[in-house]
Amino acid sequence: MEKSDNTLSNWDILTPDLTELILSNLPIPSIIRASSVSKSWNSIIHSHSFKTRVSNSRKSPWFFIYGQNKNLPNKNYQVFAFDPDSDSWIKLPDTTTLLPNDSFTASNGFFFRICSGKFNFKPVFSSTWLQTSPLRFSRCNPLIGVYNEPGCLKPAWFIVAGGLENSEAWLAVEIYNPDYNSWEISSPLPEIFRPGISSQTLCSAIFNGKFYVHGIYLSFISYFDLKKRVWSNVQTLRPPGVMLSYLISCQDRLILAGLCYVKDELEFNIWKVDERTLEFSEIGIMPPDLLSRLLDGEWDQKFGSVRCVGSGNIVYVFNEERRSNRSACFCEISDSGKCRWKRVPDLPEPVNELDKVMISAFVPLMYPY
């Protein structure tokens, strides 16, 4: 839409600092659209000060769905982002070109693309992919954690575990130092995680300086101390009746969310986990109508396709087999620990036929890369 001369002059009399303040208070979908209004707005929105201001003010984690048709890997892909504050989806512009052997994932505000040891990343709202020095080992569908180190000039360090194609180094863990653009080999994963080490059977969470690894189906758990660079003893975190579960870092809580079979009834429960003792206490149960919609009444066939991600104060639950409407819901956890459940709206049309789906959730920070 073209702006009149009067409109242009009214905005032109504002100082850049005041324009930045006004734009930073817009919802992020509006910020994305505003970046295309003029060169000056685009410059402000992509400035370091604007990214810092917006990142510090955002609290609610978004839900991201990346879908790809494996028969048309270079063309037929889409990225959607759900904003819980506006209860709406936006379709993100995507500059990703994936090859058939590429491994694609997301964590804490970054997209990652890995192929033959090459490690590429980009902030979600950036159009530019960055490449690190090569990984020591080629990986597919690894676990990736993002964290900060005090005094580091750049904001994000990466820890990568699992997904190894070299059987002799299945347990190897690598850590990326952004200041030196280098990877270092660290203490390997505990031996018990050797079978099926990938994001298909394991999940991870960073909480209080620890990188947790948890078996989705087997429920083994261990953490890597990011400061001491050592692994804890392996324990089991399995509430009664659990069939699958995901470990999630939510603000000041460590959360376990999963499907369980209790008294001949299927439930989706959320537990708070004590990081010191690993004792758990139930804080929420998904309403039956949402669970029925999520599984479409065929839990015995589809429960294995249920995925769970979360960040901040929200846990998202998604069934990747529900191709028609991408069934999803979320639980918002209050400061007092109470849960409020809500259905996620259907994806906006048009939606391609997608064979491969990746989901993630994080507060949409704007990292200064």
Secondary structure, DSSP 8 states (H G I E B T S, - for coil): ----HHHHHHHHTS-HHHHHHHHHTS-HHHHHHHTTT-HHHHHHHTSHHHHHHHHHH--S-EEEEEEE-TTSTTT-EEEEEEETTTTEEEEE-------TT-EEEEETTEEEEEETTEEEEEETT-S--EE-S--SS-BSS-EEEEE--TT-SSS-EEEEES-BS-GGGTT-EEEEETTTTEEEEE----GGG-TT-STTTEEEEEETTEEEEEETTT-EEEEEETTTTEE---EE---TTEEEEEEEEETTEEEEEEEEEETTEEEEEEEEE-TTT--EEEEEE--HHHHHHHHTT-HHHHGGGEEEEEETTEEEEEETT-TTT--EEEEEE-TTS-EEEEE-----S-----SEEEEEEE-------
